[in-house]
Amino acid sequence: MKRITRLSSAGRSAADALAGHAELAAILRRHLPPSTAALFARPRQAEGDVVEWYSDLGGQPVPFAELAPQEARQVRQLLEERLASITELAGRLEGQGEEGRRQAELLRQAARYPDTDTLYALNGQPLVTFWGGGEPPAPPLPPPAAAGLPGPAPLAAAGGAAPLLAAAAPQRRWWPWLLLFALLLALLAGLWWWLLGREEPPLEPLAATEPPVVQEEPRPPVEEPKKPEEPPAPEVPPPAGEPEPEEPPVEEKPEPAPVVPPVPVVKPEPKVEAVAPPKPEPKVEPKPEPKPVPKPEPKPEPKPEPKPEPKPDPVELAHKRIVAAGSNCNTLQQLLKDPEIRQNPTLRAEVEAKLKQQCRQQLIANAKNLCPEERPKELAPELAIVFDASGSMDISLLASKQEIDRAVMMQGMTDIAARVLLGGNPGIDTTGHLYREPKRITAAKQATTAVVQRLPSDVSAGLVLIERCPSSRSMGFFTPAQRGGLLSRLNSIEPVEGTPLADGVAKAGQMLDGVNRESVMVVVSDGEESCHQDPCAVARDLARRKPHLKINVVDIAGTGAGNCLAQATGGRVFNARNAGELAAMTRQAAQDVLPPAHCRP
């Protein structure tokens, strides 16, 4: 980071810049290009009323008044474009609730600056100091063209020249299109002439061939209707066949013949009577013969073997086991894991009722060892994450304490040498390497996100940010159905300043029950309390009021600032020196709310 200048704030106000630069830069980096976020210099209060201004841009800073006319016009144009984009962003944010209106007011305030004496240029890029302390000054009216000073008149002249050039360009290029149009007309005329000369001879044979084709076409349709007439032909033989059977009975004409009365019909009648009586006699004789058939009756059939007694009902057996368990809490908890009891609502309710009456404290303590389907919903543990978003979290995980101390000392020596030798501070920054990736806040967000993604389906979680004095900021308590909102809040965290650790622990304690269920608070921090409060006293008060609340601390920098939080509530401290250790330590700190190993994923 490069120091631009050191200026006195006696005649100008730098209060808004000192208070809001971190949040302003975070908003601009989230919504606009990095060049716009680098428009505003970062202030730092020095001794007395002197304010030092820094920037991430490279190059040698040049005051706006010392720029050449052409460079001044370019810098002013870039400044106006970026201020316009900031004003447009403020209009969009203003319609997004109370927080959006506050951010919009911050952007509009930052777009104001006292005068052009607070403007600088680095490699052609504008840079504003003492921003937020006034209104943008009106562009100065330049003298005649010979003066060459930057202002709106040169910009207007440049703007007027552009349309003239744009208008001149198409006048020089009209003749190639006219030539191409003439060539196309010539080709179309030749093609039209050639087609007219060839059309007349082929028309005659076409006319001669058309009539015979027309004569042949009606012939096939005449033949086609004849084919459907064939189906009635097969219908003729069936009626012809019907009279044929009728003719033979007609030909038999014995009815009129008088031959029947003279024939002696009496003689054949007694013959028939004599034949009829002997026939029924033999039929009666065989009927009594089949009577001796029931001979196999004396054979005794084997009696069926007695069937085994039915097995007892498994529900009754499970109920007997519940009765036999009595008031043994361990046995009752083991019964709750039995599939037969867990899948039967009546048996499960019976076991849970006995546990609540006789083993409530033990059940609360052992609920973390059960899967979501094995424990009552009202006993599922809770989680609250207290996330440190102070400015020190922007430092790299690779930077050791010795490296940080050395860089701070080197910066101090550089400033002293610049004052003695050069009579001022040229803005040399020797601490830029401390902010390289992987940063502490990047690794912390990844570690906490992994923990939230592994939470069971019945565990709710809250989030509190410690980022600015005098108080922390509660981001809400999220149910399992709202887990996506919690993950999005974690991903949007940016480092600000300050460490109100005590207030963050107090607000997280208000989210958690800690009396009727197990509650775990995970504090992820790299520093000590910086807002003049006592986090240890807050932890002791929570321990007295909430016996089932435990605070685990993930100490990134190894400062030991959170040791008293863990000691007061029976928690643990986990030290992390790199990204891998930070992920593993955060997972161990939240182990009591994560699903046991035997649970289904």
URHUBEL-V373628 format. One record per pair of residues at least 4 apart in sequence whose C-alpha atoms are under 6 Angstrom apart, sorted by the first residue. I is the first residue (numbers start at 1). GAP is how many residues later the second one is. D is the distance in Angstrom with one decimal. If there is no record, write none. Layout:
i=(I	I)
gap=(GAP	GAP)
d=(D	D)
This chain:
i=(1	1	1	1	2	2	2	2	2	3	3	3	3	4	4	4	5	5	6	6	7	7	8	8	9	9	13	14	16	16	17	18	20	21	22	25	28	28	29	29	36	39	40	40	41	41	41	41	41	42	42	43	43	44	44	45	46	46	59	59	60	61	61	62	62	63	64	64	67	67	68	69	69	69	72	73	75	79	90	93	93	94	94	94	96	109	110	110	112	112	112	112	112	113	113	113	113	113	113	114	114	114	115	118	119	119	120	120	121	121	121	139	140	142	143	163	329	336	338	339	341	341	342	345	355	356	359	363	364	368	369	370	371	379	381	381	381	381	382	382	382	383	383	383	383	384	384	384	384	384	385	385	385	386	386	387	387	388	388	389	389	389	390	390	390	390	390	390	391	391	391	393	393	394	395	395	395	396	396	396	396	396	396	396	397	397	397	397	399	402	407	411	417	418	418	418	419	419	419	443	445	447	455	456	457	460	460	460	461	461	462	462	462	463	464	464	464	465	465	466	466	466	466	467	467	467	467	468	468	469	469	469	470	471	471	472	472	472	478	499	499	500	500	501	502	502	514	514	514	514	514	515	515	518	519	520	520	520	521	522	522	523	523	524	525	526	526	526	528	536	536	539	540	542	543	543	550	550	551	551	551	552	552	552	552	552	553	554	554	555	555	556	564	566	566	566	574	576	576	581)
gap=(54	55	428	431	52	53	425	426	427	50	51	424	425	49	50	423	47	48	45	46	43	44	41	42	4	40	120	116	4	116	4	25	4	4	474	12	4	9	5	8	46	88	87	88	12	13	14	87	88	11	12	9	10	7	8	6	4	5	63	64	62	60	61	58	59	57	55	56	4	5	4	79	80	81	78	77	51	47	14	7	11	6	7	10	4	23	21	22	19	20	22	23	24	18	19	20	21	22	23	19	20	21	22	11	8	9	6	7	4	5	6	12	11	7	4	4	30	6	4	4	6	7	6	4	4	4	4	4	153	224	227	4	228	138	136	137	138	212	77	78	137	78	136	137	138	77	78	79	124	137	78	136	137	78	137	78	137	78	137	77	78	106	77	105	106	107	108	109	104	105	106	47	48	45	39	40	44	38	39	40	41	42	43	44	41	42	43	181	4	4	24	19	4	4	6	7	4	5	6	136	4	136	139	139	23	18	19	20	16	17	14	15	16	12	9	10	11	7	8	6	33	34	38	29	30	31	32	29	30	29	31	62	61	29	32	28	31	32	4	30	31	29	31	28	32	33	4	5	32	34	35	31	33	30	30	29	30	31	30	30	31	30	31	30	30	29	30	31	33	28	29	26	28	4	4	26	19	21	15	18	20	14	19	20	21	37	20	20	21	19	20	20	4	4	5	6	11	5	6	4)
d=(5.7	4.8	5.3	5.4	5.4	5.3	5.4	5.5	5.1	5.8	4.1	3.1	5.6	5.5	5.3	5.2	6.0	5.6	5.7	4.4	5.5	5.5	5.6	4.4	5.8	5.5	5.2	5.4	5.9	5.9	5.5	5.7	5.9	6.0	5.7	5.6	5.2	5.1	5.9	5.7	5.9	4.9	5.8	5.1	5.7	5.5	5.3	5.9	5.6	5.5	5.0	5.7	4.6	5.8	5.1	4.7	5.3	5.4	5.4	5.6	5.9	5.6	4.9	5.5	5.2	4.5	5.5	5.1	6.0	5.5	6.0	5.8	5.4	4.9	5.5	5.6	5.6	5.9	4.2	4.7	5.7	5.1	4.3	5.5	4.7	4.9	5.5	4.2	5.8	4.8	5.1	4.6	5.4	4.5	5.6	5.4	4.7	5.4	5.3	6.0	4.5	5.8	5.4	5.2	5.8	4.9	5.9	5.0	5.3	4.7	5.8	5.7	5.8	6.0	5.7	5.9	5.8	6.0	6.0	5.9	5.4	5.5	5.5	6.0	4.8	4.7	5.9	5.9	5.4	5.9	5.9	5.7	5.5	5.2	5.9	4.8	5.5	5.8	5.7	5.6	4.7	4.6	6.0	5.0	5.8	5.4	4.5	5.8	6.0	4.8	4.9	6.0	5.0	4.9	4.7	5.0	5.2	5.0	4.8	5.7	4.6	4.7	4.6	5.2	5.1	4.2	5.1	5.8	5.2	5.0	4.4	5.1	5.1	5.8	5.7	4.7	5.5	5.8	5.2	5.3	5.6	5.5	3.9	5.7	5.9	5.3	5.2	5.9	5.9	6.0	5.6	5.5	5.9	5.2	5.8	5.2	4.5	4.4	5.8	5.6	6.0	4.5	5.4	5.8	6.0	5.7	4.5	5.6	5.7	5.4	5.7	4.0	5.8	5.4	5.7	4.4	5.7	5.8	5.2	4.6	5.6	5.5	5.9	5.5	5.4	5.5	5.8	5.2	4.5	5.5	5.7	5.6	5.7	5.7	5.8	5.9	5.9	5.2	5.4	5.4	5.1	5.8	5.3	5.2	5.8	3.8	5.7	5.1	4.7	4.4	4.5	5.2	5.6	5.1	4.8	5.9	5.0	6.0	4.7	5.0	5.8	4.7	6.0	4.9	5.8	5.8	4.8	4.9	5.1	5.6	5.7	5.4	5.4	5.7	5.7	5.4	5.1	5.3	5.2	6.0	5.0	5.6	4.9	4.9	5.9	5.6	4.7	4.8	5.9	6.0	4.8	5.0	6.0	5.8	4.2	5.2	5.7	5.0	4.9	5.9)
